[in-house]
């Protein structure tokens, strides 16, 4: 199994997952044409996607879901709560899921949704499983729960949010209300929270750690890298950071 970030940050998020001929798009937070362009940089045609999975209804995750699905007749998996917001418009094929349901298969990939604390109607994140490969995704969560720790244990690859540095958020350009939202229990993970989660996970089978959703105003890639490697230098060769503006290379899970 391999995966690539089409872009990650407050202006748009999308992740491509591929295994044995199955291709899934996790979120589509850019305009459809932009997603098509970014997929093209990876040599992928949108019509070859087997579906789109949605985490929640915020614009940076859902903006292009409806247009891309309609244009290429793609099925969409979305929670009942997210779908109630009707942000996607009419979909050619809609599969309603809930945040605590059992895993389900899409082609060769097994998908396990799990709930996260975020200020949305029914937000979920996912673990993608194929044979011995286990890719965990965690962004857009205000805190780490015991259930999140349990779900992400044993991943061979992890895409993990390091959204903000607490000092940079407090002294940055955001007004107080937005600072409280981002840094609150239903907001986004800060560097220390994500590092604490990493410390609780077994790294023996972790082949790749990819950092996502880094704030352009309240964090810095070098600060994130130093945060991780100062306490976990053994992850140096396994660590990569995503970009808002650029498509990542393929990562093996």
N, C-alpha and C positions, 0 to 999 in steps of 0.2 A: 504494500500500500504506500502511496506517496501523496503529498499534498503541497499546495502552493497558495500563498496569499496574493490576491489581486490588489490588495490595499487594505490598510488597517488604521483606523483613527476616527476622529469625530466627524470627518467629512465623508466617510464612506467605508464600508467593510464588506468583504466577500472572500471566501476561501474555497478552493477547489480541491476535492478529494477524489482519488482514482485508485481502482484496484480491479484487476482481471476483467477489463472492459467496461466496468461500471464507473460512471462519472457523476459526482454529485456537487452541487453548488450550495455552500452554506452561506445564507444571506446574500442580498443583492442591493447594497446600499448606494450604488452609483446609478446614474442614468443608464438605461439599457444599452445605448450606443457605446458608452464608455466601457461597460462590462464586456461587450463584444470585442472592442479594441484590445482590452487587457487579456481576454481569453486568447485572442489571436497571437499575442506575444508568447504564449505558451504552446502555440500550434494547435489550439482546440477550437473547433467550430461549435457554436451554441446549440445547434440542432443535435449534437451528439451527447448532450447532457441527459442523464436519466431522471433528473428532477432537481428541485430547489427546496431546501429546508430553511425555515425561518426561525430565528430565535425570539424576536419580539418586534413591536410595531414602531420603534423609533426610526426616524427618517434615515439615519446613517446605516440602517440595516435592511430597510424594506423598500427604499425608494424605487428601485428598478424591478422588483419582483413581478408585479402585474404585467408591465409592458414586455419584459423578456419572456415570461411564460406564455402570454398571448401570441407574441410574434413567432415563437418556435414551438408552440403547442406542448409546453412542458408541464408535468405534474408538480404540484406544490404540497409540501407537508407543513402544517401550521397548527398551532394550538387553538382551541376553541376561543380562549380569551383574546388572543391576538387577532383572530379572524373577525371577532365581533366589532373591531374597530373599522372594518371595511376599508382599510388603507390600500388594499391590492386591487380593488375593483373586481370585476368578473374574471374568474380563473377557468381555464379550459379543463382542468382536472384538479380537484381539491381534496386532500386527505386531512381530516381533522384528527388531531392527536391531543393528548393531555400530558401534563408534566410528570405524572407518576406512572405512566403506563409501561408495560413490558417492552423490550426491544423488538424491533420489526426489521424485516429484510427489504432492501432495495437492490435488486440484482445480486451481486456477489458480496455486498457490504451489509453488515448488521448494524442497526442504528439504535442507540440507547439514549433517549431524552432524559434530562433530569432538571429539577427546578432550581432556580437561583434567586436570591433576594435582589430585586432591581425594581425601579419605579415604572413598571409596565403592567399590563393587564394579566398576562400569564407567561412570564418569560421562562425560557428553557435554554439550556446548553446541551451539548451532545457528546457522546463517545462513539467513535466509529470503530467497528471490530471486523477483522478479516483474517481468519486463521490465527497465527500467533501475533498479528499486528493489532495494536490497540492505540488509537489516536484520541486523546482527550482534548476538548476545547473548553476554556473558561475565560470569558470576558464579560463585561457588563454585570458585575456582581458587587454589591456593596460590602459583603463580608464573606468569610469562609465558614461554612457550616460543617458539622460532623458528617452529614450525608455527602457533601461535596468531597471531603477527604476520602470517604469510602469509595465513591464512584471513580475517583481519579487515581486510586492506588493501582499499581501494576501497569501503567501505560508505557508503551514503547516510544511514544512521542507525545509531546504536550505543547499546545499553543495556549499561552497563559498571559493574561492582562497584567501589565505594570503601568497603570494609567497615569498616576500622578505621584509626585514627591510632595509630602505634606508641607514642608517649608516653602516650596515654590508655589503651591496652591494658595497658602495663606498670604503670601506677599505678591501674588500675581495680579493680573488684570481683571479677574472675575469679580463681580459684585458679591457682597456677603451672602445673599440668598443662593446664588449659583455655587459658591464655594461650599455652602452647607449641603446642597443637593449632591454635588460630585463626591464630597468627602463623607457623606452620610451612610447610614446602614442599608440604604436602597440605591446607592450610587455606584461608584467604581472603586476597584481595588487600588490601593496605594502600594508603593514599593515594599514597604515593611510587611504588609499583609500577604502579598504574593510570595515574598521570601520566606515568611513563616510557614506557608503551605508547602513550599518546596522542601523545607527542612523536615517535614513530617512524612514525605514520600520517599519510597525506596528508589534509589537512583541506579541500581545495578542493571535493570533492564531498560533504562531510559536512554534511547539512542539519540533523541533530538529534543532540545528545548527551544521553542520559538516564542519570542516575546511579541505580544500584540497590543493594539489599542493604546499606544504611548501618546500621551497628550503633547501636542506641539507647543503649548503655552505653559504647562504646569509640570513638565518633566523634560528630560534630555536623554537621548540614547546612551551617551557615555556614562551618565549618572546611573542608569539602570544596569549597564554592564558592570560597573564597579561595585554596585550594590550586591549583585549576584556572586561575582567572582571573588570578592573579598572574603566571603564565608564559604564558598563552594568552588574553589579553583579547579577542582577535578571536572567541572562542567564546561571548561573553556572550549574544548574541541567540539562540544555538542551544542553550543549556544549560537543562536542567530536572532536578529531583530528584524521585524517587518517595518515597512515604510508606508506612509499615507500615499505618497505620490508614485511609488514604483511597485511593479510586480516582482515578487520574490522568485528565486529559483525553486525548482522542485526539491522538497525535502522527503527523505525516506522515513517511514514510520515503523 
